[in-house]
Amino acid sequence: MTLNEVAKALDLKVRCCESNLERDVTGGYVGDLLSDVIANSRAGSLWITMQVHVNIVAVAVLKELTGIVVVQGREPAEETLKKAVEEHVPILVSPVPAFETAGALSALLTKGP
Amino acid sequence: MLSRVRADLHVHTCLSPCAELEMSPRKIVAEAVRKGIGLLAITDHNSAANVTAVMQAAIGSPVEVVAGMEVCSEEEVHVLALFDSQEKALDLQSLVYGHLAGRNDPDTFGLQVIANEQDEVISLEERLLTGAASLSVGRIVEEIHARDGIVIASHVDRESYSVISQLGFIPAGLEFDALELTRHCSTTEARSRFSSCRGAVLVRNSDAHALAAVGTNVTEYLMECASHHELRKALNGEDGRKVLTEV
């Protein structure tokens, strides 16, 4: 399933890199400790987090994650968005907490749209 | 003339909810004297309210007290802020207090005791000092430097509340004056994990929450005297001042 399809199904708002949404989402990962995400996330996953620091972009690039969903109505910092555009990492936002966002993504990936 | 100064730059008082009540101004100073500490920084969580009391308790002792604070950023990164006066520490405290939410629950987190130099209880702080300030770590570092402060990244080898655990690595533009190692981090591990990090002056402090820990796992510095000014020179390696081998 593409990131674009996931964004529509979960009603996520795209904050940058709208032209990079045709990538495949093959899984999901939830984490706010970047050291943990570096250690345990898998390439192709959509990363769900509350962190908005610019380092999230570097972690997404390093781990070849499909994109980042910032949850609970938080907004990525300006510097983070700038870096994400440079690195072509889509950042999306969700008004609901990580639990609901991850639950919806998990159901979507299991059952299909 | 330069001489060795043993410094413990990370000590909590009874104001920090997680610290023991025995961490009162006089007892901390007495313990520091006993352990041969020349330079002692008081670094409570998000507050400098006990700094002046410890400074007063240390008058006439061989211990020089540095006004400090351990600030928790919105990313939940802990950083030590060390200042050359209590006024600057209290100025940072005003900023941090304006970005702290919640009330302390002593039964859950512990008492937050503001004491005087006679070890008497003045009041109980009601803000939730154990929480995170809604300030980014970058902003906090800037605000400390703007007040001529020294910034040390707390316990970088820890699995929680360290810049590395929270942010994965130290990003460009985040300028720490030193990185702190806990007693759990061997010199070998420190060199392999952190010597290539930005701001890689590695120092050790106790992060004492109880009296027995004060002055343990500390670093010695070559300085002219025990002061904030000399500490900065030592961290920068200026005029012959330097950080001596980790102890």
Interface residues (C-beta under 8 A of the other chain):
Chain A: D32 L33 L34 S35 V37 I38 Q51 H53 V54 N55 A58 V59 A77
Chain B: E75 S136 V137 E159 S160 I164 S165 Q166 L167 G168 F169 P171
